[in-house]
Amino acid sequence: MVRVIGLEEARQRFLRRSPLDLPPLPPQAARLLEEVFGPGVSPLEAVRRIIAEVRARGDVAVAEFSRRLDGVEAAPLEVSVDLVKAAASGLSPGLAAALGLAADRIRAFHQQGRPADFFDPREGVGRRVVPLDRVGIYVPGGRAAYPSTVLMTVIPARIAGVGEVVVATPPQAGGGVNPLVLAACALAGVDRVFAMGGAQAIAALAYGTASVPAVDKVCGPGNLFVMLAKREVFGTVDIDGLYGPTETLVVADEAADPALCAAELLAQAEHDPLASALLLTPSPTLAGEVVREVESQLAGLERADIARQALEGRGAVIRVDGLSQAADFVNAYAPEHLTLLVADPEGFAAGVRHAGCIFLGGGEAFGDYVAGPSHVLPTGGTARFSSPLGVESFLKVTSLVALNNNIMEMTAGAAAELARAEGLTAHAAAIERMLRKKGQR
């Protein structure tokens, strides 16, 4: 079970990681990989084969890998508009209201985040912010259905003004797409939905097939094969990030409620056997109480086996000498989720430079559904240099330059000097010719 460890052991175990570290395949997945691709084939080699086959054979290859890897006949690949609409109308009133509330809060948050165009006529420079033409959103299937991921990714894209939003999500065991995911697609304003998952879905979105349109950017979380495929197609398309298993870091002081601390850890641990769930505290009393609470609460969970595997493999209660030590560890770890159960969460948060999302006073599970900011967050320490998915993820910037005569006269000498220093005499000549032409007007 989760145990109490010291800071030095925590540094050795949890700070020596890379966002591209590849988690081990579960035994069942490893056996399937060998059956489909032969002995000794790594996940990366398998992904490269899948991508090559999809590029060469399109829909046929996508359907073939869905059958061989997922055991599902996915034909046709595209889900009809009628089925999407029917799923939305078939929701229970309570679930429809819950999805609607989540969508409203997500929309309200992201509407405040669109960067603006600007142009300075005096200086002759500016920028234009332009939405992408078409994006592909990957919505995981696997162990659970994630309508929340649809809302958290598609709504920012729509607010950004993306021309077309395409969703790919794995088909269910009996074929077709989970109705709840389809209902969320209808609510969020998805244009097209495709029943395809894994590396074959990423390849189809990146390169296009007879059925699937090629997109400009692929977004959304997924399993190891999805992450590897996104890495392989980057450059042909943009990607939002490489997302590993979910992770949470809780900082708690002696006044924190141990039951709440345990609940925050378990909320993430139940996602995936490879999830990380850590707690930092200067209180030895709280540390022991949290360990007991985790064991007690775990007994009543439907996904107890998954949560236990995560806690045993990547969970810990970490003792620190004080909250300043905790802050140093937080910034070194750069967690996806940071929950602050301390007397002064605002004060602690002021010293945090690296985290995907900070929950002041708890409530990380609210962030997965209804808080407003996207739950697609940087993992594996990438919060040191990357941001949560948002409206800006679906925009690109075009710079504008329209220098007037005065600016040209003032800067031409420096520009020509720099061009000649770099050995680019044609640049210098073009600068001087442009200046002369402006002077003749």
NUSESE-976057 format. One line per 10 residues: number of its first residue (from 1); their letters; for each residue x, y, z negated of N, C-alpha, C. Coordinates in steps of 0.001 Angstrom, whole numbers, plus 500000, padded with zeros to 6 digits. Example, Ala and Ser with C-alpha at 12.3 -4.5 7.8 and 13.67 -1.06 7.14 Angstrom:
1) AS) 513190 494310 492200 512300 495500 492200 513200 496700 492200  512850 497750 492920 513670 498940 492860 512900 500030 492130
This chain:
1) MVRVIGLEEA) 500847 498812 500000 500000 500000 500000 500882 501236 500000  500282 502421 500158 501045 503654 500134 501784 503765 498799  503037 504221 498843 503823 504294 497621 504453 505670 497457  504928 505927 496244 505576 507194 495924 507071 507072 496227  507612 508044 496970 509040 508044 497296 509619 509417 497023  510925 509493 496962 511610 510750 496742 511844 511505 498037  512294 512750 497889 512465 513616 499055 513539 513102 499996  514632 512600 499468 515710 512140 500345 515268 510949 501186  514560 510005 500567 514048 508869 501331 513066 509346 502392  512246 510338 502044 511289 510879 503016 512011 511507 504198
11) RQRFLRRSPL) 513084 512227 503916 513847 512818 505028 514396 511743 505953  514923 510684 505369 515488 509608 506181 514412 508903 506998  513237 508717 506415 512187 507952 507091 511407 508765 508110  511144 510038 507787 510149 510769 508572 510686 511941 509386  511895 512388 509114 512414 513521 509879 513287 513090 511048  513651 511829 511103 514451 511333 512222 513526 510749 513276  512818 511615 513966 511861 511158 514967 511967 512039 516189  511464 511535 517267 511429 512265 518530 510030 512137 519098  509538 513199 519755 508207 513084 520359 508129 512017 521445  509285 511600 521960 509292 510588 523014 509655 509212 522481
21) DLPPLPPQAA) 509776 509083 521141 509965 507752 520580 508774 506886 520955  509030 505698 521451 507953 504836 521904 507585 503852 520803  506348 503891 520321 505943 502943 519283 505926 501528 519837  506140 500536 518998 506098 499144 519471 504702 498760 519911  504651 497911 520924 503355 497428 521388 502790 496409 520403  501486 496475 520134 500866 495396 519356 501051 494069 520086  501115 492957 519358 501374 491651 519999 500421 491330 521148  499134 491631 520974 498168 491325 522037 498465 492123 523296  498817 493414 523135 499151 494249 524295 500437 493777 524955  501395 493334 524146 502656 492837 524705 502419 491578 525543
31) RLLEEVFGPG) 501542 490688 525050 501230 489468 525815 500530 489809 527126  499597 490754 527085 498888 491155 528299 499847 491767 529304  500778 492578 528822 501763 493201 529704 502570 492133 530438  502958 491098 529720 503740 490022 530331 502904 489233 531325  501635 488997 530998 500766 488257 531911 500578 488991 533235  500421 490326 533156 500119 491110 534357 501372 491428 535157  502472 491759 534463 503657 492267 535164 504860 491331 535112  504776 490273 534329 505880 489336 534243 506727 489582 533018  507571 488608 532650 508384 488728 531435 509443 489823 531567  509712 490469 530428 510796 491445 530377 510477 492818 530928
41) VSPLEAVRRI) 509233 493046 531340 508864 494344 531898 508488 495285 530755  509130 496444 530690 508857 497413 529635 507584 498190 529944  506989 498834 528935 505822 499677 529220 506103 500740 530279  507279 501339 530249 507597 502370 531244 507674 501782 532643  508294 500615 532775 508357 499970 534091 506964 499613 534590  506120 499154 533687 504744 498824 534074 504003 500070 534542  504175 501163 533833 503511 502414 534220 503986 502871 535588  505260 502770 535836 505786 503178 537148 505212 502314 538265  505039 501019 538006 504428 500144 539017 502974 500542 539253  502261 500812 538178 500854 501211 538306 500738 502484 539133
51) IAEVRARGDV) 501562 503467 538828 501517 504733 539564 501816 504507 541041  502840 503711 541337 503192 503443 542735 502047 502755 543467  501392 501799 542798 500286 501082 543435 499096 502006 543673  498795 502864 542711 497668 503784 542885 497958 504767 544005  499185 505242 544095 499551 506162 545190 499407 505464 546539  499750 504193 546584 499729 503473 547861 498341 502970 548229  497565 502502 547233 496309 501806 547540 495071 502458 546946  495240 503551 546221 494121 504354 545770 493102 503625 544921  491816 503760 545292 490715 503208 544508 490863 501715 544265  491361 501008 545254 491496 499550 545126 492432 499211 543973
61) AVAEFSRRLD) 493542 499927 543882 494501 499677 542801 493927 500072 541451  493198 501189 541404 492587 501611 540138 491633 500532 539642  490777 500040 540522 489817 499000 540137 490529 497709 539741  491590 497387 540453 492336 496163 540158 492965 496214 538766  493569 497338 538413 494199 497439 537092 493151 497536 535981  492001 498110 536276 490923 498104 535291 490488 496665 534992  490453 495857 536034 490051 494464 535858 491142 493660 535140  492388 493836 535553 493471 493012 535010 493899 493443 533613  493882 494754 533346 494363 495255 532051 493233 495445 531039  492085 495882 531505 490978 496170 530590 489880 495110 530618
71) GVEAAPLEVS) 489947 494207 531602 488924 493173 531704 487569 493711 532099  487562 494808 532858 486308 495471 533211 486241 495673 534719  485094 495393 535294 484851 495699 536696 484322 497123 536783  485139 498030 537270 484738 499444 537342 484406 499805 538780  483187 499524 539197 482764 499840 540551 481302 500278 540507  480969 501436 541028 481903 502417 541579 482661 503142 540465  483754 503809 540833 484538 504525 539832 483784 505728 539279  483075 506426 540150 482408 507645 539704 481057 507341 539075  480818 507990 537946 479533 507872 537262 478562 508863 537899  477371 508411 538212 476421 509272 538909 475960 510424 538023
81) VDLVKAAASG) 475628 511529 538650 475119 512694 537936 473843 512342 537175  473026 511478 537754 471776 511083 537103 472043 510368 535777  473073 509510 535759 473409 508810 534518 473909 509776 533456  474681 510770 533872 475187 511770 532926 474022 512549 532325  473100 512973 533181 471938 513719 532683 471060 512857 531779  470895 511592 532144 470059 510700 531351 470651 510477 529971  471968 510399 529899 472616 510214 528606 472348 511403 527696  472378 512590 528262 472130 513797 527455 470691 513823 526952  469753 513461 527800 468348 513506 527394 467984 512364 526456  468827 511319 526398 468517 510160 525572 469060 510226 524161
91) LSPGLAAALG) 469705 511316 523801 470257 511434 522448 469152 511573 521405  469412 511070 520222 468493 511314 519111 468531 512794 518763  467463 513352 518208 467448 514776 517867 468599 515180 516942  468923 514331 515968 469992 514667 515032 471343 514735 515704  471618 513760 516569 472907 513736 517257 472997 514857 518279  471911 515134 518969 471897 516247 519924 472175 517566 519213  471570 517748 518040 471798 518980 517277 473233 519073 516798  473818 517949 516392 475202 517947 515921 476168 518309 517038  475969 517691 518209 476816 518028 519355 476635 519493 519748  475405 519972 519703 475138 521365 520062 475802 522337 519110
101) LAADRIRAFH) 475766 522043 517817 476426 522907 516839 477932 522923 517065  478506 521730 517278 479946 521660 517533 480310 522463 518772  479548 522295 519842 479829 523008 521092 479741 524518 520891  478738 524971 520147 478579 526411 519915 479774 526988 519156  480247 526259 518152 481370 526771 517359 482668 526733 518157  482859 525683 518928 484060 525593 519773 484049 526715 520797  482891 526953 521404 482768 528007 522413 483025 529383 521798  482456 529634 520621 482630 530937 519970 484090 531198 519639  484805 530168 519194 486219 530348 518883 487033 530671 520130  486851 529883 521176 487710 530019 522356 487370 531252 523194
111) QQGRPADFFD) 486171 531766 523067 485840 532985 523806 486681 534179 523355  487279 534074 522195 488126 535159 521707 489575 535033 522173  489893 533954 522894 491296 533667 523164 491775 533883 524578  490944 534441 525472 491400 534579 526860 492300 535787 527005  493559 535599 527447 494430 536748 527685 493920 537603 528833  494243 538882 528800 493703 539829 529780 494727 540196 530844  494214 540586 532019 495058 541193 533047 495548 542557 532552  496652 543006 533104 497027 544399 532869 497882 544893 534039  497862 546198 534243 498734 546824 535234 499075 548229 534750  500359 548548 534771 500847 549865 534369 501227 550631 535630
121) PREGVGRRVV) 500366 551527 536122 500663 552218 537381 501896 553113 537288  502199 553611 536100 503365 554488 535970 504661 553705 536167  504706 552486 535594 505894 551649 535743 505811 550738 536966  504605 550552 537495 504434 549747 538704 504515 548251 538495  504208 547789 537281 504269 546353 537009 503038 545927 536207  502726 544650 536302 501599 544115 535551 501507 542621 535768  500375 542071 535404 500159 540645 535615 498679 540373 535838  498428 539288 536528 497061 538825 536767 496936 537434 536180  495916 537209 535368 495683 535915 534733 494638 535167 535547  495021 533984 536055 494183 533252 537008 493888 531848 536473
131) PLDRVGIYVP) 492631 531407 536493 492332 530038 536069 492798 529024 537104  493065 527815 536654 493430 526730 537561 492215 526325 538400  492490 525790 539580 491396 525402 540475 490668 524157 539989  491432 523141 539600 490810 521879 539192 491671 521225 538121  491047 520756 537051 491777 520058 536000 491138 518701 535746  491973 517767 535301 491510 516452 534905 491639 516298 533394  490582 515884 532759 490571 515678 531316 490511 514181 531046  491468 513690 530271 491441 512285 529878 490803 512182 528497  489762 511372 528396 489056 511160 527128 489259 509705 526735  489958 509437 525637 490255 508048 525261 488996 507246 525012
141) GGRAAYPSTV) 489117 505928 525185 488055 505007 524829 488590 504080 523768  489051 502900 524188 489741 502012 523262 488948 501677 522016  489519 502055 520849 488934 501648 519567 487637 502381 519233  487412 503537 519835 486228 504327 519483 485862 505223 520652  484632 505756 520611 484203 506754 521593 484476 508145 521026  484890 509073 521883 485289 510391 521414 484559 511512 522168  483254 511681 521932 482570 512833 522532 483163 514151 522057  483723 514165 520847 484334 515394 520334 485498 515839 521209  486265 514889 521755 487382 515253 522626 486886 515908 523910  485735 515459 524403 485144 516116 525580 484913 517595 525288
151) LMTVIPARIA) 484261 517878 524169 483955 519271 523822 485222 520074 523593  486192 519475 522917 487408 520188 522528 488322 520510 523706  488135 519827 524820 488984 520064 525990 488230 520777 527116  487006 520358 527367 486269 520895 528511 485791 522322 528249  485332 522609 527037 484807 523952 526757 485883 525025 526939  487109 524866 526433 488141 525869 526728 488422 526020 528220  488384 524899 528951 488605 524977 530396 487523 525795 531073  486281 525595 530654 485177 526344 531238 485272 527831 530892  485639 528148 529674 485793 529551 529289 486928 530198 530071  487968 529416 530357 489074 529944 531164 488644 530250 532590
161) GVGEVVVATP) 487570 529598 533063 487100 529820 534427 487591 528802 535429  488017 527626 534967 488488 526581 535874 487393 526257 536896  487804 526094 538152 486828 525876 539218 486107 524554 539119  486830 523474 538802 486217 522151 538728 486875 521364 537599  486057 520744 536768 486547 519939 535649 486122 518492 535873  487122 517602 535915 486909 516183 536165 487317 515415 534910  486490 514498 534462 486797 513677 533288 487047 512238 533708  488114 511653 533138 488372 510222 533272 488316 509607 531882  487591 508505 531749 487481 507829 530454 487315 506341 530700  487912 505494 529867 487860 504049 530122 486438 503513 530110
171) PQAGGGVNPL) 486140 502581 531011 484816 501949 530994 484670 501032 529790  483430 500829 529364 483153 499909 528268 483313 498464 528734  483297 497565 527763 483497 496148 528076 482494 495640 529114  481257 496097 529039 480251 495646 529993 480175 496493 531251  481094 497447 531384 481062 498379 532507 480364 499672 532126  480600 500705 532880 479990 501996 532596 480708 502723 531478  480249 503937 531211 480883 504810 530223 479968 504963 529020  480563 505085 527844 479799 505266 526626 478795 506416 526785  477508 506191 526494 476489 507231 526702 476745 508504 525904  477328 508376 524733 477604 509554 523919 478665 510437 524571
181) VLAACALAGV) 479666 509801 525182 480681 510557 525928 480041 511244 527123  479157 510534 527819 478470 511131 528965 477605 512315 528532  476935 512178 527403 476099 513279 526906 476950 514503 526607  478114 514296 526017 479019 515414 525741 479513 516042 527041  479731 515225 528063 480145 515752 529372 479062 516670 529937  477815 516260 529807 476710 517093 530297 476649 518402 529519  476784 518322 528220 476692 519511 527375 477837 520487 527638  479037 519952 527878 480208 520808 528067 480314 521369 529480  479595 520786 530427 479636 521293 531794 480664 520634 532685  480865 519323 532511 481794 518576 533364 481189 518423 534759
191) DRVFAMGGAQ) 482024 518562 535781 481539 518433 537155 481417 516986 537606  482455 516172 537292 482451 514781 537740 483066 513908 536653  482551 512680 536520 483042 511731 535522 483441 510443 536237  484605 509911 535864 485100 508674 536462 485361 507644 535367  484899 506427 535610 485081 505329 534656 486416 504663 534937  487464 505225 534399 488806 504667 534579 489677 505127 533422  490573 504255 532993 491425 504579 531865 492870 504214 532127  493708 504474 531142 495100 504077 531201 495917 504822 532237  497065 504238 532559 497984 504865 533507 497361 505005 534883  496470 504078 535253 495843 504167 536576 494969 505404 536690
201) AIAALAYGTA) 494333 505816 535592 493514 507025 535616 494384 508263 535789  495498 508315 535077 496399 509469 535190 496964 509562 536605  497335 508424 537185 497863 508424 538556 496805 508896 539543  495567 508414 539383 494500 508820 540300 494251 510318 540214  494257 510871 538998 494040 512308 538847 495193 513108 539444  496400 512610 539288 497566 513363 539760 497703 513341 541274  497458 512197 541883 497724 512056 543315 496455 511995 544167  495322 511748 543533 494077 511657 544277 493910 510305 544955  492656 509922 545140 492311 508710 545891 491133 509078 546790  490600 508092 547464 489431 508363 548302 488260 508872 547464
211) SVPAVDKVCG) 488153 508415 546225 487040 508818 545360 487395 509944 544402  488625 509939 543926 489041 510839 542846 489815 512018 543424  489395 513237 543156 490127 514389 543676 491419 514628 542893  492460 515009 543580 493715 515361 542914 493527 516667 542147  494061 516722 540951 493891 517893 540093 495202 518671 540009  495139 519825 539355 496328 520650 539162 496973 520419 537796  496188 519948 536847 496709 519719 535499 495921 518588 534862  496627 517747 534104 495999 516658 533360 496129 516966 531877  495012 516920 531172 494989 517241 529745 494306 516125 528968  494615 516082 527684 493933 515165 526789 494846 514110 526212
221) PGNLFVMLAK) 494465 513556 525062 495259 512528 524398 495004 511151 524980  495829 510191 524574 495653 508822 525037 496664 507906 524388  496675 506650 524811 497589 505677 524208 498986 505789 524820  499838 504846 524480 501225 504856 524957 501302 504918 526477  500464 504149 527177 500530 504095 528634 500052 505408 529257  499090 506039 528639 498647 507351 529104 499750 508380 528927  500412 508360 527762 501503 509300 527509 502635 509114 528516  503022 507868 528747 504101 507602 529696 503709 508030 531106  502466 507778 531485 502013 508173 532818 502006 509686 532969  501560 510399 531941 501587 511865 532007 503015 512370 532188
231) REVFGTVDID) 503937 511744 531486 505342 512154 531620 505855 511899 533034  505424 510791 533635 505895 510443 534978 505331 511366 536058  504084 511818 535902 503470 512633 536962 503733 514126 536776  504340 514498 535648 504638 515917 535431 505571 516413 536530  505223 517540 537087 505957 518074 538237 505092 518008 539475  504401 516880 539646 503354 516822 540670 502154 517608 540178  501836 517432 538904 500807 518224 538220 501409 518741 536923  500755 519714 536330 501113 520140 534990 500429 519209 533989  500953 519156 532786 500307 518429 531700 500258 519334 530478  499348 519038 529564 499242 519859 528361 500256 519470 527306
241) GLYGPTETLV) 500670 518223 527275 501624 517761 526283 501663 516250 526264  502611 515720 525478 502731 514280 525290 502321 513983 523859  501151 513399 523701 500570 513227 522377 500763 511806 521879  501404 511703 520719 501563 510413 520078 500454 510169 519077  500620 509152 518233 499602 508860 517215 499381 510053 516290  498174 510166 515779 497817 511304 514940 498617 511316 513648  498765 512501 513059 499550 512642 511828 498970 513762 510974  499033 513570 509666 498609 514598 508734 499615 514694 507603  499799 515907 507128 500672 516166 505992 499883 517013 504999  499716 516499 503797 498980 517191 502737 499980 517709 501713
251) VADEAADPAL) 499858 518969 501353 500654 519543 500270 499701 519834 499117  499998 519284 497950 499097 519409 496811 499886 519717 495544  499334 520575 494714 499971 520860 493422 499231 520134 492303  499635 520410 491058 499098 519659 489920 497605 519875 489711  497049 520952 490243 495618 521227 490055 494743 520591 491124  495335 519953 492108 494557 519378 493207 493742 518177 492724  492635 517930 493402 491770 516785 493114 492364 515547 493796  492796 514544 493036 493407 513371 493671 492457 512634 494615  491159 512661 494308 490193 511986 495191 490135 512680 496546  490182 514017 496551 490176 514747 497812 491481 514524 498572
261) CAAELLAQAE) 492600 514510 497851 493886 514234 498492 493850 512890 499216  493334 511870 498528 493257 510539 499123 492328 510524 500340  491209 511229 500238 490258 511276 501353 490880 511928 502580  491668 512987 502375 492327 513655 503494 493318 512710 504185  494047 511927 503399 494998 510978 503979 494277 509886 504770  493220 509354 504196 492509 508251 504836 491782 508693 506107  491356 509953 506150 490646 510448 507329 491507 510345 508582  492809 510519 508436 493685 510365 509593 494178 508938 509751  494421 508256 508625 494951 506893 508704 494006 505946 509432  492686 506210 509375 491746 505287 510015 491739 505409 511538
271) HDPLASALLL) 492409 506421 512081 492435 506588 513535 493165 505447 514225  494329 505056 513684 495257 504241 514456 496233 503567 513495  496612 502315 513735 497627 501675 512887 498966 502416 512892  499202 503238 513917 500451 503991 514011 500310 505419 513510  499160 505767 512941 498966 507116 512407 499890 507346 511213  500252 508619 511005 501087 509009 509867 500237 509803 508887  500361 509467 507598 499610 510169 506560 500528 510364 505358  500968 511609 505138 501934 511925 504090 501359 512952 503131  501770 512859 501876 501408 513857 500876 502661 514300 500137  502830 515615 499989 503932 516204 499234 503382 516804 497948
281) TPSPTLAGEV) 504001 516501 496834 503543 517099 495578 504692 517183 494583  504722 518257 493778 505699 518339 492692 505204 517669 491416  503976 517153 491409 503361 516605 490204 503447 515082 490168  504213 514505 489251 504254 513037 489149 502903 512447 488763  502142 513188 487963 500822 512704 487572 499905 512594 488781  499857 513668 489579 499008 513640 490767 499451 512540 491725  500764 512363 491881 501271 511344 492796 500703 509971 492452  500760 509601 491181 500237 508300 490776 498745 508199 490957  498021 509277 490642 496565 509270 490777 496141 509131 492236  496866 509779 493142 496526 509693 494569 496722 508270 495076
291) VREVESQLAG) 497800 507616 494662 498029 506233 495079 496861 505347 494647  496405 505519 493420 495269 504717 492928 493978 505061 493667  493777 506341 493956 492569 506766 494665 492538 506234 496094  493683 506238 496744 493741 505710 498109 493309 504251 498123  493814 503469 497193 493462 502050 497133 491982 501878 496846  491445 502692 495957 490034 502592 495604 489137 502956 496782  489426 504067 497451 488590 504507 498573 488740 503602 499783  489904 503042 499949 490167 502180 501102 489226 500983 501122  488884 500495 499954 488061 499287 499866 486694 499464 500507  486196 500704 500572 484860 500923 501113 484820 501376 502556
301) LERADIARQA) 485937 501378 503249 485980 501888 504624 485729 500789 505652  484980 501119 506705 484758 500166 507796 486058 499853 508529  486921 500853 508634 488189 500674 509356 489352 500522 508370  489085 499802 507289 490084 499655 506234 491357 498984 506741  491234 497989 507614 492425 497285 508106 493341 498228 508871  492737 499067 509716 493535 500028 510487 494198 501027 509559  493427 501572 508618 493979 502572 507703 495090 501975 506849  494926 500744 506402 495951 500106 505576 497252 499926 506359  497133 499485 507598 498342 499331 508418 499073 500668 508578  498292 501732 508817 498911 503053 508984 499605 503494 507701
311) LEGRGAVIRV) 498948 503327 506565 499513 503781 505303 500743 502977 504906  500706 501686 505183 501857 500855 504840 503046 501127 505753  502762 501427 507018 503854 501639 507970 504350 503067 508029  503420 504041 507933 503801 505444 508138 503130 506370 507131  502909 505867 505937 502309 506679 504895 503195 506736 503678  503051 507784 502886 503822 507915 501652 503303 509090 500845  503483 509010 499536 503342 510160 498644 504761 510571 498277  505116 511796 498589 506504 512251 498477 506639 513227 497317  507530 512934 496370 507778 513811 495242 508797 514881 495624  508461 516136 495338 509382 517256 495547 509541 517999 494222
321) DGLSQAADFV) 510607 518802 494128 510870 519545 492894 510010 520792 492766  509479 521284 493857 508638 522473 493817 508062 522743 495191  507171 523732 495280 506507 524013 496548 507454 524605 497579  508558 525225 497149 509522 525721 498130 510179 524558 498864  510470 523470 498153 510984 522267 498817 509943 521697 499771  508685 521737 499347 507611 521244 500209 507541 522047 501497  507670 523375 501395 507610 524227 502588 508753 523910 503541  509952 523670 503000 511092 523314 503852 510822 522021 504602  510242 521031 503905 509941 519752 504557 508878 519939 505634  507858 520734 505341 506798 520998 506316 507390 521547 507610
331) NAYAPEHLTL) 508246 522555 507510 508801 523174 508712 509738 522235 509460  510404 521348 508741 511264 520374 509412 510439 519283 510095  509323 518912 509487 508469 517845 510023 507554 518344 511136  507112 519603 511052 506222 520204 512053 504999 519334 512319  504109 519183 511326 503007 518235 511454 501924 518696 512420  501205 517735 512940 500017 518027 513747 498970 518718 512872  498624 518093 511749 497671 518654 510795 498389 518923 509474  498186 520109 508911 498734 520452 507604 497586 520888 506705  497366 520147 505613 496304 520459 504667 496929 520981 503383  496486 522151 502939 497057 522797 501762 496059 522754 500610
341) LVADPEGFAA) 496327 521897 499640 495512 521786 498436 496338 522318 497263  496616 523605 497333 497441 524282 496332 496699 525516 495837  497184 526077 494733 496486 527211 494118 496434 528426 495036  497479 528633 495834 497548 529792 496730 497833 529319 498156  496833 528758 498843 497083 528236 500197 497510 529313 501186  496946 530530 501053 497339 531606 501972 498819 531955 501801  499263 532036 500544 500662 532339 500295 501590 531258 500829  501204 529993 500632 502027 528899 501153 502059 528940 502674  500879 529158 503286 500793 529162 504751 501650 530256 505372  501849 531358 504653 502659 532451 505192 504096 532011 505471
351) GVRHAGCIFL) 504561 530985 504770 505916 530492 504989 506017 529343 505958  504886 528930 506537 504884 527805 507484 505055 528336 508898  506095 527896 509557 506348 528305 510949 505903 527236 511952  505880 525994 511528 505676 524904 512483 504578 523961 512008  503414 524073 512616 502296 523160 512368 501274 523353 513466  500587 522274 513842 499566 522381 514878 498343 523128 514394  497834 522742 513225 496685 523409 512621 496837 523343 511112  496605 524460 510435 496724 524540 508986 495325 524652 508387  495037 523781 507434 493745 523781 506745 493967 524308 505333  493504 525511 505096 493707 526168 503814 492610 525737 502849
361) GGGEAFGDYV) 492955 524853 501919 491978 524355 500971 491347 523036 501373  491805 522417 502428 491284 521117 502846 490292 521235 503991  489723 520089 504354 488714 520068 505412 489240 519682 506774  490300 518866 506815 490868 518495 508113 489840 517812 509011  488970 516977 508432 487977 516275 509253 486995 517237 509912  486739 518406 509289 485922 519423 509953 486603 519869 511249  487925 519952 511213 488670 520374 512395 488535 519420 513555  488270 518152 513266 488099 517182 514349 486787 517368 515102  485837 518089 514482 484500 518141 515061 483921 519550 515230  483864 520325 514167 482999 521503 514201 483666 522812 513792
371) AGPSHVLPTG) 484938 522790 513401 485553 524043 512941 485605 525078 514068  486054 524649 515254 486136 525563 516394 487397 525397 517211  488601 525522 516612 489833 525289 517374 489886 523856 517897  490570 523653 519012 490649 522320 519604 491388 521362 518683  490934 520119 518661 491650 519111 517883 492751 518440 518702  492977 518884 519920 494106 518394 520715 495314 519244 520318  496201 518647 519519 497270 519375 518847 498621 518711 519110  499703 519472 518992 501039 518891 519208 501391 517886 518115  501966 516758 518518 502374 515703 517595 503874 515452 517725  504390 514573 516865 505778 514140 516984 506796 515234 516789
381) GTARFSSPLG) 506446 516284 516060 507373 517391 515849 507348 518447 516925  506506 518279 517952 506482 519251 519045 505796 520552 518661  505206 520608 517462 504669 521886 516983 505784 522903 516757  507038 522461 516800 508158 523416 516744 508182 524331 517965  507637 523869 519084 507748 524659 520307 506489 524659 521163  505425 523995 520727 504213 523973 521543 502995 524288 520691  501880 524493 521354 500678 525040 520719 499487 524114 520905  498431 524319 520146 497198 523567 520387 496631 523853 521774  495871 522913 522300 495185 523155 523558 494178 524280 523357  494127 525188 524323 493201 526311 524235 492923 526879 525610
391) VESFLKVTSL) 492248 528004 525648 491912 528643 526924 493163 528878 527760  494244 529318 527088 495473 529629 527823 496075 528390 528483  495703 527184 528030 496199 525949 528640 495697 525777 530066  494626 526479 530416 494001 526326 531730 494170 527564 532610  495098 528417 532230 495362 529648 532972 496801 529675 533448  497041 530411 534494 498403 530721 534902 498490 532216 535176  499702 532731 535138 499907 534164 535276 500655 534467 536565  500172 535426 537309 500870 535959 538485 501358 537357 538144  502645 537580 538314 503194 538912 538065 502880 539834 539236  502690 541106 538942 502414 542123 539957 503523 543180 539915
401) VALNNNIMEM) 504020 543552 541083 505042 544600 541187 504653 545555 542303  504533 546843 541982 504228 547884 542966 504976 549151 542539  506289 549144 542766 507128 550247 542289 506919 551498 543140  506729 552636 542483 506613 553885 543222 508000 554442 543559  508028 555528 544310 509307 556086 544767 510220 556476 543607  509648 557067 542591 510473 557508 541472 511146 556333 540778  510381 555244 540550 510954 554064 539901 512030 553449 540781  511778 553404 542104 512783 552831 543003 514069 553647 542981  513922 554959 543037 515116 555813 543019 515886 555643 541712  515157 555506 540623 515794 555393 539318 516500 554050 539143
411) TAGAAAELAR) 515989 552962 539777 516513 551616 539519 517332 551030 540666  517302 551643 541845 517954 551038 543017 519446 550849 542812  520092 551837 542230 521537 551733 542041 521902 550551 541158  521179 550401 540046 521462 549284 539149 521158 547949 539812  520037 547878 540557 519674 546630 541210 520717 546225 542252  521171 547182 543067 522175 546885 544084 523507 546486 543444  523863 547160 542368 525102 546835 541665 525073 545390 541149  523957 545007 540534 523830 543655 540026 523836 542628 541155  523181 542955 542279 523158 542033 543419 524562 541785 543953  525333 542842 544102 526707 542675 544620 527580 541914 543619
421) AEGLTAHAAA) 527348 542130 542315 528114 541404 541308 527844 539906 541382  526662 539530 541832 526320 538119 541993 526692 537584 543371  527272 538437 544210 527662 538014 545548 526511 537947 546524  525402 538569 546208 524204 538520 547057 524055 539855 547780  524888 540041 548791 524925 541338 549475 523671 541607 550287  522988 540543 550741 521731 540763 551463 520681 541355 550523  520714 540953 549263 519813 541553 548285 520084 543049 548170  521367 543378 548042 521726 544787 547895 521299 545586 549120  521515 545015 550305 521134 545715 551528 519624 545913 551599  518848 544892 551179 517390 544996 551206 516907 546072 550237
431) IERMLRKKGQ) 517535 546149 549081 517174 547174 548097 517400 548565 548689  518555 548771 549302 518893 550089 549839 518031 550442 551047  517708 549426 551869 516846 549680 553018 515436 550067 552562  514925 549361 551523 513608 549688 550992 513590 551096 550442  514667 551499 549797 514738 552850 549236 514711 553903 550344  515457 553640 551433 515479 554579 552553 514097 554669 553213  513447 553512 553359 512120 553504 553982 511137 554305 553147  511180 554121 551824 510297 554891 550938 510580 556383 551072  511869 556727 551212 512247 558140 551301 511782 558796 552593  511532 557992 553660 511092 558550 554925 509605 558884 554960
441) R) 508875 558405 553981 507404 558606 553993 507051 559997 553516
